[in-house]
């Protein structure tokens, strides 16, 4: 594991923690924001995986999934 993988992964964990209140709140961001952010983060995960940045790919995919969950929660 290279240091960049740790830095990107740690940053994604911070973003995931910051997103927890939005997942629990009754007020959600706009659906288009959720889908676009989730989609871009999933694309980042694919790019990280092709660079063998496994930790970064996994954490980016996790945060992307959280954003997509926000989109689904918005009714």
PQR file with spaces between the fields and no chain letter, atoms N, CA, C, O and H, PARSE charges and radii, in Angstrom:
ATOM       1  N    UNK     1       0.856   -1.175    0.000 -0.4000 1.5000
ATOM       2  CA   UNK     1       0.000    0.000    0.000 -0.0000 2.0000
ATOM       3  C    UNK     1       0.901    1.238    0.000  0.5500 1.7000
ATOM       4  O    UNK     1       1.826    1.353    0.804 -0.5500 1.4000
ATOM       5  N    UNK     2       0.609    2.152   -0.915 -0.4000 1.5000
ATOM       6  CA   UNK     2       1.401    3.380   -0.974 -0.0000 2.0000
ATOM       7  C    UNK     2       0.715    4.483   -0.181  0.5500 1.7000
ATOM       8  O    UNK     2      -0.474    4.392    0.124 -0.5500 1.4000
ATOM       9  H    UNK     2      -0.142    2.058   -1.568  0.4000 1.0000
ATOM      10  N    UNK     3       1.465    5.515    0.146 -0.4000 1.5000
ATOM      11  CA   UNK     3       0.952    6.551    1.034 -0.0000 2.0000
ATOM      12  C    UNK     3      -0.243    7.281    0.431  0.5500 1.7000
ATOM      13  O    UNK     3      -1.134    7.711    1.164 -0.5500 1.4000
ATOM      14  H    UNK     3       2.431    5.588   -0.102  0.4000 1.0000
ATOM      15  N    UNK     4      -0.279    7.429   -0.890 -0.4000 1.5000
ATOM      16  CA   UNK     4      -1.408    8.111   -1.520 -0.0000 2.0000
ATOM      17  C    UNK     4      -2.709    7.343   -1.284  0.5500 1.7000
ATOM      18  O    UNK     4      -3.765    7.949   -1.098 -0.5500 1.4000
ATOM      19  H    UNK     4       0.445    7.080   -1.486  0.4000 1.0000
ATOM      20  N    UNK     5      -2.634    6.018   -1.292 -0.4000 1.5000
ATOM      21  CA   UNK     5      -3.812    5.193   -1.036 -0.0000 2.0000
ATOM      22  C    UNK     5      -4.357    5.473    0.364  0.5500 1.7000
ATOM      23  O    UNK     5      -5.569    5.576    0.553 -0.5500 1.4000
ATOM      24  H    UNK     5      -1.777    5.526   -1.443  0.4000 1.0000
ATOM      25  N    UNK     6      -3.472    5.594    1.326 -0.4000 1.5000
ATOM      26  CA   UNK     6      -3.888    5.896    2.702 -0.0000 2.0000
ATOM      27  C    UNK     6      -4.501    7.287    2.818  0.5500 1.7000
ATOM      28  O    UNK     6      -5.499    7.470    3.514 -0.5500 1.4000
ATOM      29  H    UNK     6      -2.488    5.511    1.172  0.4000 1.0000
ATOM      30  N    UNK     7      -3.911    8.260    2.143 -0.4000 1.5000
ATOM      31  CA   UNK     7      -4.424    9.632    2.214 -0.0000 2.0000
ATOM      32  C    UNK     7      -5.810    9.723    1.580  0.5500 1.7000
ATOM      33  O    UNK     7      -6.727   10.289    2.175 -0.5500 1.4000
ATOM      34  H    UNK     7      -3.100    8.111    1.577  0.4000 1.0000
ATOM      35  N    UNK     8      -5.968    9.170    0.378 -0.4000 1.5000
ATOM      36  CA   UNK     8      -7.286    9.205   -0.277 -0.0000 2.0000
ATOM      37  C    UNK     8      -8.326    8.442    0.533  0.5500 1.7000
ATOM      38  O    UNK     8      -9.462    8.896    0.675 -0.5500 1.4000
ATOM      39  H    UNK     8      -5.223    8.711   -0.105  0.4000 1.0000
ATOM      40  N    UNK     9      -7.946    7.302    1.054 -0.4000 1.5000
ATOM      41  CA   UNK     9      -8.873    6.500    1.854 -0.0000 2.0000
ATOM      42  C    UNK     9      -9.282    7.202    3.132  0.5500 1.7000
ATOM      43  O    UNK     9     -10.455    7.186    3.505 -0.5500 1.4000
ATOM      44  H    UNK     9      -7.024    6.934    0.939  0.4000 1.0000
ATOM      45  N    UNK    10      -8.323    7.818    3.803 -0.4000 1.5000
ATOM      46  CA   UNK    10      -8.628    8.545    5.042 -0.0000 2.0000
ATOM      47  C    UNK    10      -9.562    9.724    4.758  0.5500 1.7000
ATOM      48  O    UNK    10     -10.482    9.997    5.530 -0.5500 1.4000
ATOM      49  H    UNK    10      -7.370    7.830    3.499  0.4000 1.0000
ATOM      50  N    UNK    11      -9.321   10.409    3.658 -0.4000 1.5000
ATOM      51  CA   UNK    11     -10.203   11.514    3.280 -0.0000 2.0000
ATOM      52  C    UNK    11     -11.619   11.041    3.015  0.5500 1.7000
ATOM      53  O    UNK    11     -12.579   11.707    3.403 -0.5500 1.4000
ATOM      54  H    UNK    11      -8.574   10.188    3.032  0.4000 1.0000
ATOM      55  N    UNK    12     -11.759    9.904    2.362 -0.4000 1.5000
ATOM      56  CA   UNK    12     -13.089    9.357    2.086 -0.0000 2.0000
ATOM      57  C    UNK    12     -13.807    8.972    3.380  0.5500 1.7000
ATOM      58  O    UNK    12     -15.022    9.134    3.490 -0.5500 1.4000
ATOM      59  H    UNK    12     -10.979    9.363    2.047  0.4000 1.0000
ATOM      60  N    UNK    13     -13.061    8.466    4.348 -0.4000 1.5000
ATOM      61  CA   UNK    13     -13.674    8.113    5.637 -0.0000 2.0000
ATOM      62  C    UNK    13     -14.192    9.370    6.332  0.5500 1.7000
ATOM      63  O    UNK    13     -15.270    9.353    6.927 -0.5500 1.4000
ATOM      64  H    UNK    13     -12.074    8.334    4.258  0.4000 1.0000
ATOM      65  N    UNK    14     -13.430   10.451    6.259 -0.4000 1.5000
ATOM      66  CA   UNK    14     -13.892   11.722    6.836 -0.0000 2.0000
ATOM      67  C    UNK    14     -15.175   12.170    6.137  0.5500 1.7000
ATOM      68  O    UNK    14     -16.121   12.603    6.795 -0.5500 1.4000
ATOM      69  H    UNK    14     -12.554   10.464    5.776  0.4000 1.0000
ATOM      70  N    UNK    15     -15.209   12.066    4.796 -0.4000 1.5000
ATOM      71  CA   UNK    15     -16.422   12.433    4.060 -0.0000 2.0000
ATOM      72  C    UNK    15     -17.603   11.545    4.459  0.5500 1.7000
ATOM      73  O    UNK    15     -18.728   12.028    4.581 -0.5500 1.4000
ATOM      74  H    UNK    15     -14.440   11.714    4.262  0.4000 1.0000
ATOM      75  N    UNK    16     -17.355   10.271    4.659 -0.4000 1.5000
ATOM      76  CA   UNK    16     -18.429    9.351    5.059 -0.0000 2.0000
ATOM      77  C    UNK    16     -18.989    9.735    6.424  0.5500 1.7000
ATOM      78  O    UNK    16     -20.204    9.735    6.619 -0.5500 1.4000
ATOM      79  H    UNK    16     -16.441    9.878    4.560  0.4000 1.0000
ATOM      80  N    UNK    17     -18.118   10.057    7.358 -0.4000 1.5000
ATOM      81  CA   UNK    17     -18.564   10.464    8.691 -0.0000 2.0000
ATOM      82  C    UNK    17     -19.377   11.754    8.598  0.5500 1.7000
ATOM      83  O    UNK    17     -20.400   11.895    9.268 -0.5500 1.4000
ATOM      84  H    UNK    17     -17.131   10.056    7.199  0.4000 1.0000
ATOM      85  N    UNK    18     -18.921   12.692    7.770 -0.4000 1.5000
ATOM      86  CA   UNK    18     -19.627   13.958    7.606 -0.0000 2.0000
ATOM      87  C    UNK    18     -20.999   13.765    6.952  0.5500 1.7000
ATOM      88  O    UNK    18     -21.889   14.596    7.128 -0.5500 1.4000
ATOM      89  H    UNK    18     -18.090   12.578    7.227  0.4000 1.0000
ATOM      90  N    UNK    19     -21.170   12.688    6.209 -0.4000 1.5000
ATOM      91  CA   UNK    19     -22.424   12.440    5.493 -0.0000 2.0000
ATOM      92  C    UNK    19     -23.475   11.733    6.356  0.5500 1.7000
ATOM      93  O    UNK    19     -24.652   11.715    5.996 -0.5500 1.4000
ATOM      94  H    UNK    19     -20.446   12.012    6.067  0.4000 1.0000
ATOM      95  N    UNK    20     -23.074   11.162    7.466 -0.4000 1.5000
ATOM      96  CA   UNK    20     -24.009   10.431    8.334 -0.0000 2.0000
ATOM      97  C    UNK    20     -25.185   11.296    8.780  0.5500 1.7000
ATOM      98  O    UNK    20     -26.318   10.818    8.730 -0.5500 1.4000
ATOM      99  H    UNK    20     -22.118   11.176    7.759  0.4000 1.0000
ATOM     100  N    UNK    21     -24.979   12.556    9.218 -0.4000 1.5000
ATOM     101  CA   UNK    21     -26.140   13.365    9.611 -0.0000 2.0000
ATOM     102  C    UNK    21     -27.158   13.557    8.482  0.5500 1.7000
ATOM     103  O    UNK    21     -28.361   13.587    8.739 -0.5500 1.4000
ATOM     104  H    UNK    21     -24.058   12.945    9.259  0.4000 1.0000
ATOM     105  N    UNK    22     -26.697   13.684    7.253 -0.4000 1.5000
ATOM     106  CA   UNK    22     -27.618   13.839    6.124 -0.0000 2.0000
ATOM     107  C    UNK    22     -28.428   12.564    5.900  0.5500 1.7000
ATOM     108  O    UNK    22     -29.606   12.628    5.549 -0.5500 1.4000
ATOM     109  H    UNK    22     -25.719   13.659    7.044  0.4000 1.0000
ATOM     110  N    UNK    23     -27.803   11.418    6.102 -0.4000 1.5000
ATOM     111  CA   UNK    23     -28.523   10.155    5.944 -0.0000 2.0000
ATOM     112  C    UNK    23     -29.600    9.989    7.011  0.5500 1.7000
ATOM     113  O    UNK    23     -30.638    9.377    6.761 -0.5500 1.4000
ATOM     114  H    UNK    23     -26.846   11.365    6.387  0.4000 1.0000
ATOM     115  N    UNK    24     -29.354   10.529    8.190 -0.4000 1.5000
ATOM     116  CA   UNK    24     -30.293   10.384    9.300 -0.0000 2.0000
ATOM     117  C    UNK    24     -31.347   11.486    9.330  0.5500 1.7000
ATOM     118  O    UNK    24     -32.387   11.333    9.971 -0.5500 1.4000
ATOM     119  H    UNK    24     -28.510   11.026    8.394  0.4000 1.0000
ATOM     120  N    UNK    25     -31.086   12.584    8.646 -0.4000 1.5000
ATOM     121  CA   UNK    25     -31.976   13.743    8.680 -0.0000 2.0000
ATOM     122  C    UNK    25     -33.206   13.544    7.791  0.5500 1.7000
ATOM     123  O    UNK    25     -33.173   12.786    6.821 -0.5500 1.4000
ATOM     124  H    UNK    25     -30.242   12.708    8.125  0.4000 1.0000
ATOM     125  N    UNK    26     -34.274   14.230    8.136 -0.4000 1.5000
ATOM     126  CA   UNK    26     -35.478   14.204    7.299 -0.0000 2.0000
ATOM     127  C    UNK    26     -35.287   15.082    6.058  0.5500 1.7000
ATOM     128  O    UNK    26     -35.934   14.857    5.035 -0.5500 1.4000
ATOM     129  H    UNK    26     -34.300   14.845    8.924  0.4000 1.0000
ATOM     130  N    UNK    27     -34.414   16.068    6.144 -0.4000 1.5000
ATOM     131  CA   UNK    27     -34.131   16.959    5.022 -0.0000 2.0000
ATOM     132  C    UNK    27     -32.980   16.373    4.207  0.5500 1.7000
ATOM     133  O    UNK    27     -31.923   16.055    4.752 -0.5500 1.4000
ATOM     134  H    UNK    27     -33.889   16.250    6.975  0.4000 1.0000
ATOM     135  N    UNK    28     -33.191   16.235    2.908 -0.4000 1.5000
ATOM     136  CA   UNK    28     -32.180   15.630    2.026 -0.0000 2.0000
ATOM     137  C    UNK    28     -31.734   16.634    0.972  0.5500 1.7000
ATOM     138  O    UNK    28     -32.494   17.532    0.610 -0.5500 1.4000
ATOM     139  H    UNK    28     -34.050   16.493    2.466  0.4000 1.0000
ATOM     140  N    UNK    29     -30.504   16.490    0.476 -0.4000 1.5000
ATOM     141  CA   UNK    29     -30.062   17.326   -0.644 -0.0000 2.0000
ATOM     142  C    UNK    29     -30.886   17.004   -1.895  0.5500 1.7000
ATOM     143  O    UNK    29     -31.555   15.972   -1.950 -0.5500 1.4000
ATOM     144  H    UNK    29     -29.887   15.761    0.770  0.4000 1.0000
ATOM     145  N    UNK    30     -30.835   17.879   -2.890 -0.4000 1.5000
ATOM     146  CA   UNK    30     -31.560   17.592   -4.137 -0.0000 2.0000
ATOM     147  C    UNK    30     -31.131   16.249   -4.746  0.5500 1.7000
ATOM     148  O    UNK    30     -29.965   15.864   -4.662 -0.5500 1.4000
ATOM     149  H    UNK    30     -30.292   18.717   -2.845  0.4000 1.0000
ATOM     150  N    UNK    31     -32.078   15.555   -5.352 -0.4000 1.5000
ATOM     151  CA   UNK    31     -31.828   14.226   -5.910 -0.0000 2.0000
ATOM     152  C    UNK    31     -30.721   14.259   -6.969  0.5500 1.7000
ATOM     153  O    UNK    31     -29.874   13.366   -7.000 -0.5500 1.4000
ATOM     154  H    UNK    31     -33.025   15.868   -5.420  0.4000 1.0000
ATOM     155  N    UNK    32     -30.720   15.267   -7.828 -0.4000 1.5000
ATOM     156  CA   UNK    32     -29.706   15.331   -8.880 -0.0000 2.0000
ATOM     157  C    UNK    32     -28.305   15.459   -8.281  0.5500 1.7000
ATOM     158  O    UNK    32     -27.351   14.882   -8.803 -0.5500 1.4000
ATOM     159  H    UNK    32     -31.409   15.992   -7.803  0.4000 1.0000
ATOM     160  N    UNK    33     -28.179   16.210   -7.193 -0.4000 1.5000
ATOM     161  CA   UNK    33     -26.889   16.334   -6.503 -0.0000 2.0000
ATOM     162  C    UNK    33     -26.439   14.984   -5.972  0.5500 1.7000
ATOM     163  O    UNK    33     -25.271   14.615   -6.098 -0.5500 1.4000
ATOM     164  H    UNK    33     -28.954   16.679   -6.769  0.4000 1.0000
ATOM     165  N    UNK    34     -27.361   14.257   -5.383 -0.4000 1.5000
ATOM     166  CA   UNK    34     -27.034   12.937   -4.820 -0.0000 2.0000
ATOM     167  C    UNK    34     -26.588   11.968   -5.908  0.5500 1.7000
ATOM     168  O    UNK    34     -25.577   11.283   -5.756 -0.5500 1.4000
ATOM     169  H    UNK    34     -28.310   14.556   -5.281  0.4000 1.0000
ATOM     170  N    UNK    35     -27.346   11.907   -7.016 -0.4000 1.5000
ATOM     171  CA   UNK    35     -27.004   10.980   -8.092 -0.0000 2.0000
ATOM     172  C    UNK    35     -25.675   11.349   -8.754  0.5500 1.7000
ATOM     173  O    UNK    35     -24.852   10.474   -9.024 -0.5500 1.4000
ATOM     174  H    UNK    35     -28.168   12.464   -7.140  0.4000 1.0000
ATOM     175  N    UNK    36     -25.467   12.636   -9.014 -0.4000 1.5000
ATOM     176  CA   UNK    36     -24.220   13.043   -9.665 -0.0000 2.0000
ATOM     177  C    UNK    36     -23.008   12.786   -8.772  0.5500 1.7000
ATOM     178  O    UNK    36     -21.994   12.260   -9.232 -0.5500 1.4000
ATOM     179  H    UNK    36     -26.136   13.347   -8.794  0.4000 1.0000
ATOM     180  N    UNK    37     -23.113   13.154   -7.506 -0.4000 1.5000
ATOM     181  CA   UNK    37     -21.993   12.938   -6.585 -0.0000 2.0000
ATOM     182  C    UNK    37     -21.718   11.449   -6.406  0.5500 1.7000
ATOM     183  O    UNK    37     -20.564   11.022   -6.438 -0.5500 1.4000
ATOM     184  H    UNK    37     -23.936   13.581   -7.132  0.4000 1.0000
ATOM     185  N    UNK    38     -22.770   10.659   -6.220 -0.4000 1.5000
ATOM     186  CA   UNK    38     -22.606    9.218   -6.070 -0.0000 2.0000
ATOM     187  C    UNK    38     -22.007    8.584   -7.315  0.5500 1.7000
ATOM     188  O    UNK    38     -21.137    7.718   -7.219 -0.5500 1.4000
ATOM     189  H    UNK    38     -23.708   11.006   -6.194  0.4000 1.0000
ATOM     190  N    UNK    39     -22.465    9.008   -8.469 -0.4000 1.5000
ATOM     191  CA   UNK    39     -21.943    8.469   -9.726 -0.0000 2.0000
ATOM     192  C    UNK    39     -20.481    8.802   -9.950  0.5500 1.7000
ATOM     193  O    UNK    39     -19.696    7.948  -10.362 -0.5500 1.4000
ATOM     194  H    UNK    39     -23.171    9.711   -8.546  0.4000 1.0000
ATOM     195  N    UNK    40     -20.117   10.053   -9.676 -0.4000 1.5000
ATOM     196  CA   UNK    40     -18.717   10.463   -9.849 -0.0000 2.0000
ATOM     197  C    UNK    40     -17.811    9.713   -8.866  0.5500 1.7000
ATOM     198  O    UNK    40     -16.713    9.291   -9.229 -0.5500 1.4000
ATOM     199  H    UNK    40     -20.755   10.747   -9.341  0.4000 1.0000
ATOM     200  N    UNK    41     -18.268    9.551   -7.638 -0.4000 1.5000
ATOM     201  CA   UNK    41     -17.458    8.810   -6.659 -0.0000 2.0000
ATOM     202  C    UNK    41     -17.292    7.343   -7.056  0.5500 1.7000
ATOM     203  O    UNK    41     -16.233    6.757   -6.830 -0.5500 1.4000
ATOM     204  H    UNK    41     -19.160    9.893   -7.343  0.4000 1.0000
ATOM     205  N    UNK    42     -18.316    6.755   -7.636 -0.4000 1.5000
ATOM     206  CA   UNK    42     -18.189    5.375   -8.124 -0.0000 2.0000
ATOM     207  C    UNK    42     -17.220    5.304   -9.299  0.5500 1.7000
ATOM     208  O    UNK    42     -16.470    4.337   -9.429 -0.5500 1.4000
ATOM     209  H    UNK    42     -19.176    7.231   -7.820  0.4000 1.0000
ATOM     210  N    UNK    43     -17.232    6.325  -10.154 -0.4000 1.5000
ATOM     211  CA   UNK    43     -16.261    6.385  -11.252 -0.0000 2.0000
ATOM     212  C    UNK    43     -14.843    6.545  -10.701  0.5500 1.7000
ATOM     213  O    UNK    43     -13.904    5.924  -11.200 -0.5500 1.4000
ATOM     214  H    UNK    43     -17.842    7.111  -10.048  0.4000 1.0000
ATOM     215  N    UNK    44     -14.693    7.381   -9.670 -0.4000 1.5000
ATOM     216  CA   UNK    44     -13.389    7.509   -9.011 -0.0000 2.0000
ATOM     217  C    UNK    44     -12.941    6.162   -8.468  0.5500 1.7000
ATOM     218  O    UNK    44     -11.766    5.811   -8.575 -0.5500 1.4000
ATOM     219  H    UNK    44     -15.456    7.885   -9.264  0.4000 1.0000
ATOM     220  N    UNK    45     -13.866    5.401   -7.886 -0.4000 1.5000
ATOM     221  CA   UNK    45     -13.533    4.090   -7.338 -0.0000 2.0000
ATOM     222  C    UNK    45     -12.973    3.180   -8.432  0.5500 1.7000
ATOM     223  O    UNK    45     -11.999    2.460   -8.211 -0.5500 1.4000
ATOM     224  H    UNK    45     -14.821    5.686   -7.800  0.4000 1.0000
ATOM     225  N    UNK    46     -13.590    3.219   -9.601 -0.4000 1.5000
ATOM     226  CA   UNK    46     -13.099    2.415  -10.724 -0.0000 2.0000
ATOM     227  C    UNK    46     -11.697    2.858  -11.131  0.5500 1.7000
ATOM     228  O    UNK    46     -10.825    2.027  -11.384 -0.5500 1.4000
ATOM     229  H    UNK    46     -14.381    3.804   -9.780  0.4000 1.0000
ATOM     230  N    UNK    47     -11.487    4.169  -11.193 -0.4000 1.5000
ATOM     231  CA   UNK    47     -10.161    4.685  -11.554 -0.0000 2.0000
ATOM     232  C    UNK    47      -9.118    4.294  -10.507  0.5500 1.7000
ATOM     233  O    UNK    47      -8.008    3.889  -10.854 -0.5500 1.4000
ATOM     234  H    UNK    47     -12.195    4.845  -10.988  0.4000 1.0000
ATOM     235  N    UNK    48      -9.472    4.416   -9.235 -0.4000 1.5000
ATOM     236  CA   UNK    48      -8.542    4.012   -8.178 -0.0000 2.0000
ATOM     237  C    UNK    48      -8.211    2.524   -8.288  0.5500 1.7000
ATOM     238  O    UNK    48      -7.061    2.126   -8.107 -0.5500 1.4000
ATOM     239  H    UNK    48     -10.373    4.745   -8.953  0.4000 1.0000
ATOM     240  N    UNK    49      -9.211    1.711   -8.581 -0.4000 1.5000
ATOM     241  CA   UNK    49      -8.986    0.263   -8.688 -0.0000 2.0000
ATOM     242  C    UNK    49      -8.014   -0.051   -9.825  0.5500 1.7000
ATOM     243  O    UNK    49      -7.176   -0.941   -9.687 -0.5500 1.4000
ATOM     244  H    UNK    49     -10.146    2.034   -8.728  0.4000 1.0000
ATOM     245  N    UNK    50      -8.114    0.665  -10.946 -0.4000 1.5000
ATOM     246  CA   UNK    50      -7.206    0.405  -12.069 -0.0000 2.0000
ATOM     247  C    UNK    50      -5.775    0.829  -11.750  0.5500 1.7000
ATOM     248  O    UNK    50      -4.829    0.378  -12.395 -0.5500 1.4000
ATOM     249  H    UNK    50      -8.796    1.388  -11.058  0.4000 1.0000
ATOM     250  N    UNK    51      -5.622    1.703  -10.746 -0.4000 1.5000
ATOM     251  CA   UNK    51      -4.283    2.123  -10.313 -0.0000 2.0000
ATOM     252  C    UNK    51      -3.775    1.297   -9.139  0.5500 1.7000
ATOM     253  O    UNK    51      -2.747    1.622   -8.545 -0.5500 1.4000
ATOM     254  H    UNK    51      -6.390    2.070  -10.222  0.4000 1.0000
ATOM     255  N    UNK    52      -4.501    0.223   -8.802 -0.4000 1.5000
ATOM     256  CA   UNK    52      -4.171   -0.644   -7.668 -0.0000 2.0000
ATOM     257  C    UNK    52      -4.190    0.102   -6.333  0.5500 1.7000
ATOM     258  O    UNK    52      -3.438   -0.232   -5.417 -0.5500 1.4000
ATOM     259  H    UNK    52      -5.336   -0.040   -9.285  0.4000 1.0000
ATOM     260  N    UNK    53      -5.047    1.105   -6.231 -0.4000 1.5000
ATOM     261  CA   UNK    53      -5.262    1.815   -4.969 -0.0000 2.0000
ATOM     262  C    UNK    53      -6.515    1.216   -4.335  0.5500 1.7000
ATOM     263  O    UNK    53      -7.584    1.827   -4.332 -0.5500 1.4000
ATOM     264  H    UNK    53      -5.657    1.376   -6.976  0.4000 1.0000
ATOM     265  N    UNK    54      -6.361    0.023   -3.807 -0.4000 1.5000
ATOM     266  CA   UNK    54      -7.491   -0.773   -3.329 -0.0000 2.0000
ATOM     267  C    UNK    54      -8.255   -0.093   -2.203  0.5500 1.7000
ATOM     268  O    UNK    54      -9.485   -0.051   -2.233 -0.5500 1.4000
ATOM     269  H    UNK    54      -5.493   -0.474   -3.809  0.4000 1.0000
ATOM     270  N    UNK    55      -7.557    0.437   -1.219 -0.4000 1.5000
ATOM     271  CA   UNK    55      -8.201    1.097   -0.087 -0.0000 2.0000
ATOM     272  C    UNK    55      -8.989    2.321   -0.567  0.5500 1.7000
ATOM     273  O    UNK    55     -10.118    2.549   -0.132 -0.5500 1.4000
ATOM     274  H    UNK    55      -6.558    0.403   -1.194  0.4000 1.0000
ATOM     275  N    UNK    56      -8.390    3.096   -1.456 -0.4000 1.5000
ATOM     276  CA   UNK    56      -9.063    4.275   -2.006 -0.0000 2.0000
ATOM     277  C    UNK    56     -10.299    3.872   -2.794  0.5500 1.7000
ATOM     278  O    UNK    56     -11.343    4.518   -2.693 -0.5500 1.4000
ATOM     279  H    UNK    56      -7.473    2.910   -1.808  0.4000 1.0000
ATOM     280  N    UNK    57     -10.186    2.818   -3.569 -0.4000 1.5000
ATOM     281  CA   UNK    57     -11.324    2.351   -4.358 -0.0000 2.0000
ATOM     282  C    UNK    57     -12.472    1.913   -3.455  0.5500 1.7000
ATOM     283  O    UNK    57     -13.627    2.257   -3.704 -0.5500 1.4000
ATOM     284  H    UNK    57      -9.339    2.293   -3.651  0.4000 1.0000
ATOM     285  N    UNK    58     -12.157    1.163   -2.417 -0.4000 1.5000
ATOM     286  CA   UNK    58     -13.195    0.664   -1.515 -0.0000 2.0000
ATOM     287  C    UNK    58     -13.884    1.798   -0.771  0.5500 1.7000
ATOM     288  O    UNK    58     -15.111    1.818   -0.668 -0.5500 1.4000
ATOM     289  H    UNK    58     -11.219    0.883   -2.215  0.4000 1.0000
ATOM     290  N    UNK    59     -13.106    2.742   -0.252 -0.4000 1.5000
ATOM     291  CA   UNK    59     -13.711    3.838    0.498 -0.0000 2.0000
ATOM     292  C    UNK    59     -14.486    4.780   -0.413  0.5500 1.7000
ATOM     293  O    UNK    59     -15.532    5.296   -0.019 -0.5500 1.4000
ATOM     294  H    UNK    59     -12.110    2.725   -0.336  0.4000 1.0000
ATOM     295  N    UNK    60     -13.993    5.012   -1.620 -0.4000 1.5000
ATOM     296  CA   UNK    60     -14.706    5.859   -2.569 -0.0000 2.0000
ATOM     297  C    UNK    60     -16.028    5.212   -2.977  0.5500 1.7000
ATOM     298  O    UNK    60     -17.048    5.891   -3.096 -0.5500 1.4000
ATOM     299  H    UNK    60     -13.143    4.593   -1.940  0.4000 1.0000
ATOM     300  N    UNK    61     -16.002    3.921   -3.186 -0.4000 1.5000
ATOM     301  CA   UNK    61     -17.233    3.199   -3.512 -0.0000 2.0000
ATOM     302  C    UNK    61     -18.225    3.276   -2.352  0.5500 1.7000
ATOM     303  O    UNK    61     -19.428    3.423   -2.571 -0.5500 1.4000
ATOM     304  H    UNK    61     -15.173    3.370   -3.089  0.4000 1.0000
ATOM     305  N    UNK    62     -17.730    3.178   -1.136 -0.4000 1.5000
ATOM     306  CA   UNK    62     -18.600    3.272    0.037 -0.0000 2.0000
ATOM     307  C    UNK    62     -19.271    4.634    0.151  0.5500 1.7000
ATOM     308  O    UNK    62     -20.473    4.715    0.403 -0.5500 1.4000
ATOM     309  H    UNK    62     -16.754    3.059   -0.958  0.4000 1.0000
ATOM     310  N    UNK    63     -18.504    5.702   -0.032 -0.4000 1.5000
ATOM     311  CA   UNK    63     -19.084    7.041    0.052 -0.0000 2.0000
ATOM     312  C    UNK    63     -20.030    7.280   -1.128  0.5500 1.7000
ATOM     313  O    UNK    63     -21.069    7.922   -0.976 -0.5500 1.4000
ATOM     314  H    UNK    63     -17.527    5.636   -0.237  0.4000 1.0000
ATOM     315  N    UNK    64     -19.666    6.763   -2.297 -0.4000 1.5000
ATOM     316  CA   UNK    64     -20.574    6.867   -3.444 -0.0000 2.0000
ATOM     317  C    UNK    64     -21.899    6.176   -3.167  0.5500 1.7000
ATOM     318  O    UNK    64     -22.960    6.689   -3.522 -0.5500 1.4000
ATOM     319  H    UNK    64     -18.822    6.241   -2.421  0.4000 1.0000
ATOM     320  N    UNK    65     -21.835    5.020   -2.537 -0.4000 1.5000
ATOM     321  CA   UNK    65     -23.054    4.288   -2.174 -0.0000 2.0000
ATOM     322  C    UNK    65     -23.883    5.074   -1.167  0.5500 1.7000
ATOM     323  O    UNK    65     -25.112    5.047   -1.216 -0.5500 1.4000
ATOM     324  H    UNK    65     -20.972    4.604   -2.249  0.4000 1.0000
ATOM     325  N    UNK    66     -23.216    5.772   -0.255 -0.4000 1.5000
ATOM     326  CA   UNK    66     -23.951    6.598    0.713 -0.0000 2.0000
ATOM     327  C    UNK    66     -24.696    7.725    0.012  0.5500 1.7000
ATOM     328  O    UNK    66     -25.836    8.032    0.363 -0.5500 1.4000
ATOM     329  H    UNK    66     -22.217    5.794   -0.214  0.4000 1.0000
ATOM     330  N    UNK    67     -24.057    8.342   -0.977 -0.4000 1.5000
ATOM     331  CA   UNK    67     -24.727    9.408   -1.733 -0.0000 2.0000
ATOM     332  C    UNK    67     -25.904    8.856   -2.532  0.5500 1.7000
ATOM     333  O    UNK    67     -26.949    9.500   -2.624 -0.5500 1.4000
ATOM     334  H    UNK    67     -23.131    8.092   -1.262  0.4000 1.0000
ATOM     335  N    UNK    68     -25.739    7.684   -3.101 -0.4000 1.5000
ATOM     336  CA   UNK    68     -26.828    7.078   -3.847 -0.0000 2.0000
ATOM     337  C    UNK    68     -27.974    6.684   -2.902  0.5500 1.7000
ATOM     338  O    UNK    68     -29.144    6.754   -3.276 -0.5500 1.4000
ATOM     339  H    UNK    68     -24.889    7.161   -3.026  0.4000 1.0000
ATOM     340  N    UNK    69     -27.630    6.275   -1.691 -0.4000 1.5000
ATOM     341  CA   UNK    69     -28.671    5.976   -0.686 -0.0000 2.0000
ATOM     342  C    UNK    69     -29.454    7.244   -0.340  0.5500 1.7000
ATOM     343  O    UNK    69     -30.665    7.189   -0.127 -0.5500 1.4000
ATOM     344  H    UNK    69     -26.679    6.217   -1.388  0.4000 1.0000
ATOM     345  N    UNK    70     -28.764    8.381   -0.283 -0.4000 1.5000
ATOM     346  CA   UNK    70     -29.461    9.650   -0.046 -0.0000 2.0000
ATOM     347  C    UNK    70     -30.462    9.943   -1.160  0.5500 1.7000
ATOM     348  O    UNK    70     -31.568   10.421   -0.908 -0.5500 1.4000
ATOM     349  H    UNK    70     -27.780    8.426   -0.455  0.4000 1.0000
ATOM     350  N    UNK    71     -30.056    9.647   -2.397 -0.4000 1.5000
ATOM     351  CA   UNK    71     -30.966    9.875   -3.525 -0.0000 2.0000
ATOM     352  C    UNK    71     -32.207    9.005   -3.421  0.5500 1.7000
ATOM     353  O    UNK    71     -33.311    9.452   -3.730 -0.5500 1.4000
ATOM     354  H    UNK    71     -29.158    9.258   -2.602  0.4000 1.0000
ATOM     355  N    UNK    72     -32.030    7.769   -2.989 -0.4000 1.5000
ATOM     356  CA   UNK    72     -33.158    6.855   -2.845 -0.0000 2.0000
ATOM     357  C    UNK    72     -34.054    7.276   -1.681  0.5500 1.7000
ATOM     358  O    UNK    72     -35.275    7.132   -1.746 -0.5500 1.4000
ATOM     359  H    UNK    72     -31.132    7.406   -2.738  0.4000 1.0000
ATOM     360  N    UNK    73     -33.441    7.797   -0.618 -0.4000 1.5000
ATOM     361  CA   UNK    73     -34.218    8.237    0.546 -0.0000 2.0000
ATOM     362  C    UNK    73     -35.103    9.448    0.227  0.5500 1.7000
ATOM     363  O    UNK    73     -36.158    9.628    0.836 -0.5500 1.4000
ATOM     364  H    UNK    73     -32.449    7.915   -0.565  0.4000 1.0000
ATOM     365  N    UNK    74     -34.671   10.266   -0.721 -0.4000 1.5000
ATOM     366  CA   UNK    74     -35.449   11.456   -1.067 -0.0000 2.0000
ATOM     367  C    UNK    74     -36.713   11.036   -1.796  0.5500 1.7000
ATOM     368  O    UNK    74     -36.643   10.373   -2.831 -0.5500 1.4000
ATOM     369  H    UNK    74     -33.814   10.119   -1.216  0.4000 1.0000
ATOM     370  N    UNK    75     -37.846   11.409   -1.274 -0.4000 1.5000
ATOM     371  CA   UNK    75     -39.123   10.994   -1.870 -0.0000 2.0000
ATOM     372  C    UNK    75     -39.864   12.139   -2.477  0.5500 1.7000
ATOM     373  O    UNK    75     -40.954   11.952   -3.017 -0.5500 1.4000
ATOM     374  H    UNK    75     -37.903   11.947   -0.433  0.4000 1.0000
